[in-house]
Amino acid sequence: MANVKKGDTDAIVGDGAAGVCAINVSKRLSVQRIIALSENPSRQKVA
């Protein structure tokens, strides 16, 4: 994570363990918008 704070927009590339972890951290930090890039449709739904 790179200095993400409440109200920011966060872009996450990848849907593996690290990507899902980054999404969870962004949610906990109250990021306003999360852009998740994924090639796997089932994991994109989780994001």
N, C-alpha and C positions, 0 to 999 in steps of 0.2 A: 504494500500500500504506500502511496506517495502523498502524504500530507492531506488526506481526504477528510473533510469535515461536514457537518450538518449543512444541508442545502446545496451541496455540490452535485455535479453530474459525474458519474464514474463509468468508465468503459472497461470491460473485462473481456479479455481474449482467451478463449479456451473453456472447455466444459469438464475438465478432469477434476481431480480432487482439489488442486490448488485454485482452480477457477470457481468451484462451488464454495470453497472456503472464503474466497475474496468477496463473493456475492453476499454471503452471510455476514461478514464483517461490515460491508457497506450498509446493509440493512440495519445492523446494530448501531452504526454511526449516524443513522437518520439521513443518509444520502437521499436527495430529492429524486434523482433519476439514475437508474442503473441500466446501462446498455451492455447486454451480454451477447457476445458473438460465439456461435456454436455451429458445428456441422451435424450434430446429432439431434434430430427432432424431439426425441423423448427427454433428453437433458435440457433442451431449450425450454420445454414446458416447465421444468423444475425451476429454471432461472426466472 
